């Protein structure tokens, strides 16, 4: 069976066609500038190792999906003879709130529930819904599955996901910790268990998804028991442009004393803070490392703050689980930045966490980088959220 994985944004749409017999990517691509002048589709045929660009107006996501279908069945650059070869479509959905603790086959009731979640993710869920509706219109006989960024974290206990606000805030406004990057945390925690040759139900794993957006999760016996992102993806560790956890009174201080509106503070914390705000250089960690090597103290400080924020959570989650068997690094930084992995794990030797400098030189491949004899493994596992979406889609259809 082949599964088409769709990740719809407000003005973009990413896709992959995955062969479930081999787990290989048959084709993938990106629709850009949907509803904007200059829209185009970049389609890659994996077998031919070819790339084809279609420049054509896309007034909405239905146009984008139609172009994707045309590209997939094209005699020149396509990979299938007809859409009948696609067994299902798996959709990435950012927010499932408490309604969805697992992926699910999409029907009318699910769509109503997704619309009810829009206030919790007003920038992302509407685009996800539009993508689903577009596929339903153009592929009416093909099953569709929703896979939620928040679902994996729905196993957190109350004491982990509740905020110490008046309880009515939770009951009436659904204010609580939800967590994000769940598809990635689920995938790498399962892959870590396979790599270690043990059932996930017997392991305590800390997964570190580190990129421009970063989060850390505690996975005990195969289930998430805590995670660093909260009501929104702003909470947790220091990130590229997000501030991470701060004293919430900073918000009221900025509003009351710096003549800033709530919207301006929100923009400040999400788009102008993090390592970018501290360094004044960049949100790209490669630029920060280069600047720090040249003696830029603010860039050096930003890198230290990032590593320290991740290190603290590793310690906290080991305490929450009563130990740790493995720490997993994934995401663009986690998979490729040995210097950050070293900075994060330094000082954790008392927990049995210690990495080998030679092994730590690897980039973008599955590896055990822990020192010989270390009681807790340190693993690098590239994430594959698209494959996780496809696997969940296949599982539900079976």
TAHURA-V538778 format. One record per pair of residues at least 24 apart in sequence whose C-alpha atoms are under 7 Angstrom apart, sorted by sequence separation. I is the first residue (numbers start at 1). J is the second residue. D is the distance in whole Angstrom. If there is no record, write none. Layout:
# TAHURA-V538778
I:J:D  I:J:D
This chain:
# TAHURA-V538778
11:35:7  34:58:5  35:59:4  278:302:6  352:376:5  353:377:7  34:59:6  35:60:5  153:178:7  214:239:6  34:60:6  95:121:6  153:179:6  213:239:6  243:269:5  34:61:7  212:239:6  213:240:6  242:269:6  243:270:7  275:302:5  336:363:4  150:178:6  212:240:5  242:270:4  335:363:6  336:364:6  150:179:6  153:182:6  241:270:6  242:271:6  335:364:5  94:124:6  95:125:7  150:180:5  152:182:5  241:271:5  243:273:5  94:125:6  149:180:5  151:182:7  152:183:7  241:272:5  242:273:5  243:274:4  45:77:6  93:125:7  149:181:5  150:182:6  241:273:5  242:274:5  31:64:6  45:78:7  149:182:5  241:274:4  307:340:7  311:344:5  45:79:7  149:183:6  152:186:7  240:274:5  241:275:6  310:344:7  311:345:7  93:128:6  239:274:5  240:275:5  241:276:6  234:270:7  238:274:5  239:275:6  240:276:6  241:277:7  307:343:6  308:344:7  238:275:7  307:344:5  106:144:6  105:144:6  106:145:5  105:145:4  106:146:6  104:145:6  105:146:6  103:145:7  104:146:6  241:283:6  103:146:6  104:147:7  240:283:4  103:147:5  240:284:7  103:148:6  335:380:6  335:381:7  335:382:6  179:227:6  102:151:5  179:228:7  180:229:6  101:151:4  102:152:7  179:229:5  326:376:5  327:377:6  328:378:6  329:379:6  330:380:6  100:151:6  101:152:7  179:230:5  325:376:5  326:377:4  327:378:5  328:379:5  329:380:5  330:381:6  331:382:7  27:79:7  96:148:6  178:230:5  179:231:7  324:376:6  325:377:6  326:378:6  327:379:6  328:380:6  329:381:6  330:382:5  331:383:6  26:79:7  93:146:6  95:148:6  97:150:7  101:154:5  177:230:4  178:231:5  180:233:6  328:381:7  330:383:6  88:142:6  89:143:6  90:144:6  91:145:6  92:146:6  93:147:6  94:148:6  95:149:6  96:150:6  177:231:5  87:142:7  88:143:5  89:144:5  90:145:5  91:146:5  92:147:5  93:148:5  94:149:5  95:150:6  96:151:7  176:231:6  88:144:6  89:145:6  90:146:6  91:147:6  92:148:6  93:149:6  94:150:7  98:154:7  175:231:7  90:147:7  160:226:6  155:223:6  156:224:6  157:225:6  238:306:5  61:130:7  65:134:7  155:224:6  156:225:4  237:306:7  61:131:6  65:135:7  155:225:6  156:226:6  153:224:5  238:309:6  62:134:5  152:224:7  237:309:5  61:134:6  237:310:6  97:178:7  4:86:7  2:85:7  3:86:6  2:86:5  3:87:6  4:88:6  5:89:6  6:90:6  7:91:6  1:86:7  2:87:6  3:88:5  4:89:5  5:90:5  6:91:5  7:92:5  1:87:6  3:89:6  4:90:6  5:91:6  6:92:6  3:90:7  218:317:6  220:321:7  206:314:7  10:124:7  9:124:7  10:127:5  204:321:7  9:127:5  8:127:6  9:128:7  204:323:7  205:324:6  8:128:5  204:324:5  205:325:6  206:326:6  207:327:6  208:328:6  209:329:6  210:330:6  211:331:5  204:325:5  205:326:5  206:327:5  207:328:5  208:329:5  209:330:5  210:331:5  211:332:5  203:325:6  204:326:7  205:327:6  206:328:6  207:329:6  208:330:6  209:331:5  210:332:6  211:333:5  8:131:6  210:333:5  210:334:5  209:334:7  188:381:6  188:383:6  187:383:7  184:383:6  184:384:7  184:385:5  187:388:6  183:385:6  183:388:7  147:389:6  145:393:6  103:392:7  105:396:7  104:396:7  90:389:6  90:390:6  90:393:6  5:386:6  5:389:7  5:390:7  3:390:6
